[in-house]
Amino acid sequence: MGICGSKQANVAHASSTQFLEDMLNKKEKSNSKHSKNQTKTVIFNKVSKSHKKENLPIPINLKAFSLNDLKAATKNFRPDSLLGEGGFGQVFKGWVDETTLAPAKPGTGLVVAVKILKADSSQGHREWLTELDYMGRLHHKNLVKLIGYCSESENRLLVYEFMPKGCLDNHLFRKSVQPMPWATRMRIAIDVAQGLSFLHSQEPCIIYRDLKASNILLDSDFNAKLSDFGLARNGPVGDNTHVSTRVVGTNGYAAPEYVATGHLTPKNDVYSFGVVLLELLSGRRAIADERDGGVEETLVDWVKPFLSDNKRVLRIMDTRLGGQYSKKSAQAVAALASKCLHKDHRFRPTMVDVLGYLQDIQNGHKDVLRVPPDQQQRKFRTLKEMSVDTN
């Protein structure tokens, strides 16, 4: 697992990165009054007693680590082992034996990422349980692998595979990082679509609910995997058309109907995927950095005027690509993004459809979306999709 340090505004997520940063800033100001040279250390949690009531069965395939094991694996959680901070805690780099998973010397054995639940976070504890449940029983090449956990002395930790290339966010938006070629971007889009299609194919379907560039991690070969399942939820079953939830997620990625109503469906993930496609095309963030000045504008709002014209749509392309991409492929991906972002969630394609279209585009079938709008709506409104929308 990797971690991103980018700042993003969350819709309504009490344990978001922004919330964590605010808390850390307050803590740093308080600590500076006592000691300007004080070294930052990890203080392990005392989870409230109410947390003990929230239990889930632990998947038997996961390794139960002791706290001492993870201290040894991460050099006692020293600052030079810190990969970053996000969601509901800190993430440290560690090393374990590939066979026994016992702590190993730094630089030897299997590299892992160890995430620690932020102190005094009841929301974080619930997300820890959710992530442990989903990632402990779901296995797919495009989901980050959960290796084990620690639940000791009221401390909560998770141990993941280490993703050496970090997150997509860093590679798309940091000027100091070498731009990703078009072929890599296409492969990442397909990887993410495969991960989401797998989640939506479960019974009941699983809605990821927090798709964004910083939650897409890359291995050494730039294969993409979904991480951070703390906000995932089971989708609607039976006669239910949606699941009503507290609105959580990240501004710029969350589907408008979900933000407005709290009604959760798999099509919310499809919308978020459309935003990620726009980021891959344009190299721009879902919401512009504050330092850019002016009125805050989402990437979707900025792109909309260009999406209806195949020639004009090329104006949104990432200039760092230097024109090294197939224009027809880029136009087809932009057309697919437009479908994913349809204001009426019923007319968005399913993730299985999206995956098929991306594979066709990659294989050279670039005319796959070039049909009249009324036919597109009928095409996307398949019998299978109608059953999902009306059940």
QUIDADA-V204995 format. One record per pair of residues at least 4 apart in sequence whose ideal C-beta (glycine too) atoms are under 7 Angstrom apart, sorted by the first residue. I is the first residue (numbers start at 1). J is the second residue. D is the distance in whole Angstrom. If there is no record, write none. Layout:
BEGIN
{{I;J;D} {I;J;D}}
END
This chain:
BEGIN
{{1;91;7} {1;113;4} {1;144;5} {1;160;4} {1;161;6} {1;162;6} {1;163;6} {1;217;6} {1;227;6} {2;83;7} {2;113;7} {2;163;4} {2;166;4} {2;167;5} {2;217;5} {3;83;5} {3;84;3} {3;86;5} {3;91;4} {4;84;7} {4;86;7} {4;166;7} {4;167;4} {4;169;5} {4;170;6} {4;214;4} {5;84;5} {6;169;5} {6;214;6} {7;17;7} {7;18;6} {7;21;7} {8;17;6} {8;212;7} {8;214;7} {8;250;5} {9;18;6} {9;251;4} {9;287;7} {10;16;4} {10;18;6} {10;249;7} {10;250;5} {10;251;7} {11;247;5} {11;248;6} {11;249;5} {11;250;7} {11;251;6} {11;254;5} {11;259;6} {12;246;7} {12;247;5} {12;248;6} {13;248;4} {13;249;7} {14;19;6} {14;123;5} {15;19;6} {15;87;6} {15;88;4} {15;118;7} {15;121;6} {15;123;4} {15;124;5} {15;127;6} {17;21;6} {17;86;5} {17;87;7} {18;22;6} {19;23;6} {20;24;6} {20;85;6} {20;118;6} {21;25;6} {22;26;7} {23;27;6} {24;28;6} {25;29;6} {26;30;6} {27;31;6} {28;32;6} {31;35;7} {31;38;6} {32;36;6} {34;38;7} {40;79;6} {42;77;4} {42;90;7} {42;116;7} {43;119;6} {44;155;5} {45;117;6} {45;119;5} {45;154;6} {45;155;5} {45;156;7} {46;154;5} {47;51;4} {47;125;6} {47;154;5} {47;156;7} {48;122;6} {50;122;7} {51;122;7} {51;125;5} {54;125;7} {54;126;6} {54;129;6} {56;129;5} {56;132;7} {56;133;5} {58;62;6} {58;132;7} {59;136;3} {59;137;5} {62;136;5} {62;146;7} {62;148;5} {62;149;6} {63;101;5} {63;147;6} {63;148;3} {64;148;6} {64;149;7} {65;69;5} {65;70;5} {65;148;5} {65;149;7} {65;150;5} {65;159;6} {66;150;7} {66;152;6} {67;71;6} {67;150;6} {67;152;5} {67;153;7} {67;155;6} {68;72;6} {69;73;6} {69;102;7} {69;103;5} {70;74;6} {70;94;7} {70;114;5} {70;150;6} {70;157;6} {71;76;5} {71;77;6} {72;103;4} {73;94;4} {73;95;6} {73;96;5} {73;103;4} {73;104;7} {73;112;7} {73;114;7} {74;81;5} {74;92;4} {74;93;7} {74;94;4} {74;114;6} {75;81;5} {75;106;6} {77;81;6} {77;92;5} {81;92;5} {81;93;5} {81;94;7} {82;90;6} {82;92;6} {83;91;5} {83;92;6} {83;93;5} {83;113;6} {84;91;6} {85;90;5} {87;228;6} {87;230;6} {88;117;6} {88;118;5} {88;121;5} {88;124;3} {88;127;6} {88;230;7} {89;115;6} {89;116;5} {89;117;5} {89;118;4} {89;124;7} {90;116;5} {91;113;5} {91;114;7} {91;115;5} {92;114;5} {93;111;7} {93;113;6} {93;162;7} {94;112;5} {94;114;5} {95;104;4} {95;105;7} {95;106;6} {95;107;7} {95;108;6} {95;109;5} {95;110;7} {95;111;6} {96;101;5} {96;102;6} {96;103;6} {96;104;5} {96;109;6} {96;110;5} {96;112;6} {97;101;6} {97;102;5} {97;104;5} {97;109;5} {98;109;6} {98;110;5} {101;147;7} {101;148;7} {104;108;5} {104;109;3} {111;162;4} {112;147;6} {112;159;5} {112;160;7} {112;161;7} {112;162;6} {113;160;5} {113;162;5} {114;157;6} {114;159;5} {115;157;6} {115;158;5} {115;160;7} {116;157;5} {117;121;6} {117;124;5} {117;125;6} {117;128;5} {117;156;4} {117;157;7} {118;124;5} {121;125;6} {122;126;7} {123;127;6} {124;128;6} {125;129;7} {125;156;6} {126;130;6} {127;131;6} {127;230;3} {127;231;7} {128;132;6} {128;156;5} {128;158;7} {129;133;6} {130;134;6} {130;229;6} {130;230;5} {130;232;6} {131;135;5} {131;158;6} {131;229;5} {131;230;5} {132;136;5} {132;149;6} {132;158;7} {133;137;7} {134;138;6} {134;206;7} {134;229;4} {134;232;5} {135;143;7} {135;146;4} {135;229;5} {136;146;6} {138;143;6} {140;195;6} {140;198;5} {142;191;5} {142;192;7} {142;194;5} {142;195;3} {142;198;7} {142;224;7} {142;225;5} {142;226;6} {143;195;6} {143;225;6} {143;226;5} {144;160;6} {144;161;6} {144;163;7} {144;217;6} {144;225;5} {144;226;7} {144;227;4} {145;160;7} {145;161;4} {146;158;6} {146;160;6} {147;159;5} {147;160;6} {147;161;6} {148;159;4} {149;157;7} {149;158;5} {149;159;7} {150;155;6} {150;157;4} {151;156;6} {163;217;4} {163;218;6} {163;219;6} {163;225;7} {164;219;7} {164;220;5} {165;218;4} {165;219;6} {165;220;6} {165;222;6} {166;170;5} {166;217;7} {166;218;7} {167;213;7} {167;214;5} {167;216;6} {167;217;5} {168;172;6} {168;188;6} {168;213;4} {168;216;4} {168;218;6} {168;224;7} {169;173;6} {169;213;4} {169;214;4} {170;174;5} {170;177;6} {171;177;5} {171;180;5} {172;213;6} {172;279;6} {172;283;6} {173;285;6} {179;320;4} {179;321;6} {180;184;4} {180;185;6} {181;324;7} {182;186;6} {182;321;6} {182;324;6} {182;325;4} {183;187;6} {184;188;6} {184;222;5} {185;189;6} {185;280;4} {186;190;7} {186;362;6} {187;191;6} {188;192;6} {188;222;7} {188;224;4} {188;280;7} {189;193;6} {189;277;6} {189;280;6} {189;358;6} {190;194;6} {190;355;7} {190;358;5} {190;359;6} {190;362;7} {191;195;7} {191;223;6} {191;224;4} {192;196;6} {192;216;6} {192;224;5} {192;226;7} {192;273;7} {192;276;7} {193;197;6} {193;273;7} {193;351;6} {193;354;5} {193;355;4} {193;358;6} {194;198;6} {194;355;6} {195;199;7} {195;225;7} {195;226;4} {196;200;6} {196;208;6} {196;269;6} {196;273;6} {196;351;5} {197;201;6} {197;351;4} {197;352;5} {197;355;5} {199;206;4} {199;208;6} {200;205;5} {200;266;5} {200;351;5} {202;206;5} {204;234;5} {204;235;5} {204;237;5} {205;235;4} {205;266;6} {206;232;6} {206;234;6} {206;235;7} {207;232;7} {207;233;5} {207;235;5} {207;264;6} {207;266;6} {207;268;6} {207;269;6} {208;226;7} {208;232;6} {208;269;5} {209;231;4} {209;232;6} {209;233;6} {209;248;7} {209;249;6} {209;264;7} {209;268;7} {210;215;6} {210;228;7} {210;231;4} {210;249;6} {210;250;7} {211;215;6} {211;253;6} {211;269;6} {211;272;4} {211;273;6} {211;276;6} {212;250;5} {212;253;5} {212;286;7} {213;276;6} {213;279;6} {215;226;7} {215;227;5} {215;228;5} {216;224;5} {216;226;7} {217;225;5} {217;227;5} {218;222;5} {218;223;7} {218;224;6} {219;223;5} {231;248;5} {231;249;7} {233;243;6} {233;245;6} {233;264;6} {235;243;6} {235;265;7} {235;266;6} {236;240;4} {236;241;6} {236;242;5} {236;243;5} {236;265;7} {238;391;7} {239;391;6} {241;389;7} {241;391;7} {242;263;4} {242;264;6} {242;265;5} {243;264;4} {244;262;6} {244;263;6} {245;262;5} {245;264;5} {246;262;7} {247;258;7} {247;259;6} {247;262;5} {249;253;6} {249;254;4} {250;254;6} {251;287;6} {252;275;7} {252;286;3} {252;287;4} {252;298;5} {252;299;6} {253;272;5} {253;275;5} {253;286;5} {254;258;6} {254;259;5} {254;272;7} {255;268;4} {255;271;4} {255;272;7} {255;345;7} {256;260;6} {256;343;7} {257;261;6} {257;263;6} {257;345;6} {258;262;7} {258;263;6} {258;264;6} {258;268;5} {264;268;6} {265;345;6} {266;270;7} {267;271;7} {267;345;4} {267;348;5} {268;272;7} {269;273;6} {269;351;7} {270;274;7} {270;340;5} {270;348;5} {270;349;7} {270;351;6} {270;354;7} {271;275;7} {271;340;6} {271;341;6} {271;348;7} {272;276;7} {273;277;7} {273;340;6} {273;354;7} {274;278;7} {274;337;5} {274;340;3} {274;341;4} {275;279;7} {275;286;5} {275;299;7} {275;300;6} {276;280;6} {277;281;6} {277;333;6} {277;336;7} {277;337;4} {277;340;7} {278;282;6} {278;299;5} {278;300;7} {278;303;6} {278;337;5} {279;284;7} {279;285;7} {279;286;6} {279;299;7} {281;316;6} {281;317;6} {281;318;7} {281;330;6} {281;333;6} {281;334;6} {282;299;7} {282;303;7} {282;316;5} {282;317;7} {282;318;6} {283;318;3} {283;320;6} {284;299;5} {285;289;7} {285;299;7} {286;298;6} {286;299;5} {287;296;6} {287;298;6} {288;292;5} {288;296;7} {288;297;6} {297;301;5} {297;302;5} {299;303;6} {300;304;6} {300;341;6} {303;307;6} {303;316;5} {306;312;5} {306;313;5} {306;315;6} {306;316;5} {307;313;6} {307;334;6} {307;338;5} {309;313;6} {310;331;5} {313;331;6} {313;334;5} {314;327;6} {314;330;7} {317;321;6} {317;330;6} {321;325;5} {325;329;7} {325;330;6} {326;330;6} {327;331;6} {328;332;6} {328;366;4} {329;333;6} {329;361;6} {329;366;6} {330;334;6} {331;335;6} {332;336;7} {332;361;5} {332;366;5} {332;368;7} {332;369;6} {333;337;6} {333;361;6} {334;338;7} {335;339;7} {335;369;4} {336;340;7} {336;354;7} {336;357;5} {336;369;6} {337;341;6} {339;348;6} {339;349;6} {339;376;7} {339;380;7} {340;348;6} {340;349;7} {340;354;7} {342;347;5} {342;348;5} {346;389;5} {347;377;5} {347;380;6} {349;353;4} {349;354;5} {349;380;5} {350;385;6} {351;355;6} {352;356;7} {353;357;6} {353;380;7} {354;358;6} {355;359;6} {356;360;6} {357;361;6} {357;368;5} {357;369;7} {358;362;6} {359;363;6} {360;365;4} {360;368;5} {361;365;7} {361;366;6} {361;368;7} {371;375;5} {371;376;6} {371;379;7} {372;376;7} {373;377;7} {374;378;7} {375;379;6} {376;380;6} {377;381;6} {380;385;7} {381;385;6} {381;386;6} {382;386;7} {383;387;7} {384;388;7} {385;389;6} {386;390;6} {387;391;6}}
END
